[in-house]
Amino acid sequence: MTFQACVRSVRVAVVLMGLSLAGCGEAPSTPTGAGAVGPTPTATAPSTDPAAALVARFNMGDGLAKLADEAARATTTFASMAEQSGAPAAKQRVQAEISRLLPAYQARWDGTLAAIYARHFSADALRSLASQGTRSPHAARFKALQNTVAAEMRTEAQPLLRQLVAEALTNAAQPR
């Protein structure tokens, strides 16, 4: 398996964690509002953190929107919205809310993934992986750890995903 395929495999494993989150994003009884997460810049200066640089270089955190959408559609809140306004309208409203909220969550999602890689690799190894990809002497270890990283991401990022889904559902369910 190539380094790029391994990166895709980690992305897929992280996305698949949404299947275990069915029902995780029930809308809370009180709206959380966009300010609940706190401001997160969408464009930042290049990171000096080698783990963050690796995650950014290979877009390893991509898929959060798809994962949140899948988790949201598996909830009873979404089912209720679909029953009231039709599935296409409910899907559009939820996806729009996820897209609107995503910048506030993406950096934290990527940061969680970077922190996991930082626990498994030295700074030098992370820099090597980010700059050399498959040519890195650490590529085999990267590949060997993909399931471990995916499992840790499932555990550590689940609360963040739940928060994103709950906020998106709450906002999307508000009367228009």
N, C-alpha and C positions, 0 to 999 in steps of 0.2 A: 504494500500500500504506500502510495506517495505521501509526502508531507501534506500537500494540499488536500488529498483525499482524507487524511487523518484529521485535518482541521475541519473539513465538512462533516466528518463523522462525529466530532465533538459537538458541532452545531446541531446536528440531527438529534443526538442524544439529549441535548439540553431542550430542544423543541419537544421531543417525545415525553419529557417530564410532565408536560401539560395533560397528557392522558391520565396521569394519576391525580390530577387536580380537579377532576369533574366535581362540580358543586362547591369549589373553593371560593368563588367570587360572588356569593350572595350579597346583594346590596345591603349595607348596614342601615339601621333605622334612622340614623342621622347622616346627612351628607358630609363628606369629608372635605370637599373643596380642593381646588388646585393648590392652595397654599399649605396643605397638610404635609406635603413632601418637602417643601422648601425649594428655593430657586436652585436650579442646576443649569449651568451654562451649556449651550448646545455646541458651541465652538470654543475650543480651548487651545492654548499654546501647546506645541508638541511636548509630550510627557517625557520627563527624565526618569520615570519609573519604568524599568525594563519590562516588567510584566504587563503593565498597561500598554506599552509600545507594541508588545507581541499581540495582545488582544486587538488593538486598533489596526495594526498592519494587515492582519488576516481577517478582519471583520468578524471575529469569533462571537461577538455578542448579538450579531444579526439574528433575526428570528423572534425577538421579543414580541413584536407586534402580532405576528402570526400565532405565537403561543398564547398570548393574552386573548386574542380573538377566539381561538379554539376553546380555551378554558371558559370564557364568558358564555359561549354558545351552549356549553354543557350545563349551565345553571338553570334553576327553576325561575330565577328572575328573568332571564332571557326568554324562556318559554312563555312566561306571562306576557312579556312585551310583544312577542311574536303573535300570541293569541289576540291581543288587543289591537295591534296595528298591522299585522301581517309580518311574516318572516323576512321578506326583503327590506321592509322599512326598519324593522328592529335591527337587522344585521348592519344596515347602512349607518344607523344612529350609533350603534356600539362601536363599529369600526372608526367612525369619525371621532368619537370620544377617545378611543385608544390612540389614534394618530395625534390628537391634540395634546394628550397627556404624555405621550412617549418621551419627548425631550426631558421631562422632569424625572423620568425613571431610567432612561438608557445609560446614563453615566454611572448610576449606582449598580445597575445590572453588570455592566462591563467591569466596574471596580470589584465586584464580588468575584467574577471570573478571574480577574488579574490577581487578586489576593490568593485564590486557590493555586494558581500556577506559581506564585511566589513562594508558597509553602513547599512546593515540590522541586523547584529548580533554583540554583544560585543566580545572582544577578548576571554574572558572566554567561551562564548557560542561556538565560532568557534573551540577552542581547544577541548571542550567537543564533538562536532560533529565529529571532525577529529579522536579523539581517541576512542569514544564509539559508533559511528554510530547510529543504531536504539535504543540503550540503553541510549542515551543521553536524558536528559530532554528537549532538544531543538529540537528533531527530528520532533515533530508535527509541530512546527513553520517553520522548514525547509521545510517540505512538503507543508504547507499552502502558503509559499512564492514562490514556484517553478515557477508559471506562471508570477509573478512579475519580478523575476530574469531573466527569459527567455526573457520577453519583454524589459527589460533594456539592456540585452546583445544584442538583435537584434539592438537596437538603437545605442548603444555605440561601438559595434564591427564592424558595417557595413563599416566604412571607412577603417579599417584594412583589412577586407576581400576583399574589392574592390581593395586595393593596391596590395595585394598578387595576385589576379586574373589578374589584369592588367599587373603586372610584369611578371607573368608566361606566359601569352598570348604573350606579346611582345617578350620575349626570345624564346618561341616556334615557333613564326612566322618568326624568322630570317632565311634567307637562310642557308642551311647546306652545 
